[in-house]
Amino acid sequence: MRYNFCSFGLLIGALVSVLVTLIIVVWEWLENPGGSFHDQNGTNWNFVFDTASSWFVPTFLYAALIVAVLYLLLYAIQWIKQVRQK
């Protein structure tokens, strides 16, 4: 098991955030509530970017923190098991 829980948390947090953000943005663009995302003039990319960033940033922060803590906890449990066996 690797010892770098921060890198693992950041990587998984980024992957989860990109996936969640992509799903939400596509869903919202297809639903197009109130014509905010697109109209006869095309896609409103500023609104799409605002929606994407408002989903990506908090999801990334929570996912990275949760994954890093769980990874560290799993490492600590395995370390305790190894110490008890000796």
C-alpha positions in Angstrom: 0.0 0.0 0.0 1.3 3.4 -0.9 1.9 6.0 1.8 0.9 9.1 -0.3 -2.7 9.4 0.7 -2.9 13.1 -0.5 -2.1 12.3 -4.1 -4.6 9.4 -4.1 -7.3 11.6 -2.6 -6.6 14.4 -5.2 -6.6 11.9 -8.1 -9.8 10.2 -7.1 -11.4 13.5 -6.1 -10.6 14.9 -9.5 -12.0 11.9 -11.3 -15.2 11.8 -9.3 -15.7 15.6 -9.7 -15.2 15.5 -13.5 -17.7 12.7 -13.8 -20.3 14.3 -11.6 -19.8 17.7 -13.2 -20.1 16.2 -16.7 -23.3 14.4 -15.8 -24.9 17.4 -14.3 -23.9 19.8 -17.0 -25.2 17.5 -19.8 -28.4 16.9 -17.9 -29.0 20.6 -17.3 -28.1 21.4 -20.9 -30.6 18.8 -22.2 -33.4 20.0 -19.7 -32.6 23.6 -20.4 -34.6 25.2 -17.6 -36.0 28.5 -18.8 -33.8 28.6 -21.9 -30.7 29.4 -19.8 -28.3 26.9 -21.4 -29.2 27.3 -25.1 -31.7 29.0 -27.3 -32.0 29.8 -31.1 -28.7 31.7 -30.9 -26.8 28.7 -29.7 -25.3 27.6 -26.4 -24.7 30.1 -23.6 -21.2 28.9 -22.7 -20.8 31.4 -19.8 -23.8 29.8 -18.1 -22.5 26.3 -18.8 -19.1 27.2 -17.4 -20.7 28.8 -14.3 -22.7 25.6 -13.7 -19.7 23.3 -14.3 -17.5 25.3 -11.9 -20.2 25.5 -9.2 -20.4 21.7 -9.3 -16.8 20.8 -9.8 -15.2 22.8 -7.0 -17.3 21.7 -4.0 -17.5 18.1 -5.3 -13.7 18.0 -5.7 -13.1 19.4 -2.2 -15.5 16.9 -0.5 -14.5 13.9 -2.6 -10.7 14.5 -2.2 -11.0 15.0 1.5 -13.2 11.9 2.0 -11.0 9.7 -0.1 -7.8 10.8 1.5 -9.2 10.3 5.0 -10.6 6.8 4.2 -7.3 5.9 2.5 -5.3 7.0 5.6 -7.7 5.2 7.9 -7.3 2.0 5.8 -3.6 2.3 6.0 -3.7 2.8 9.8 -5.9 -0.3 10.2 -3.5 -2.4 8.2 -0.5 -1.0 10.1 -2.2 -1.8 13.4 -2.9 -5.4 12.2 0.8 -5.8 11.3 1.9 -4.5 14.7 -0.4 -6.9 16.5 0.9 -9.9 14.5 4.5 -9.3 15.6 
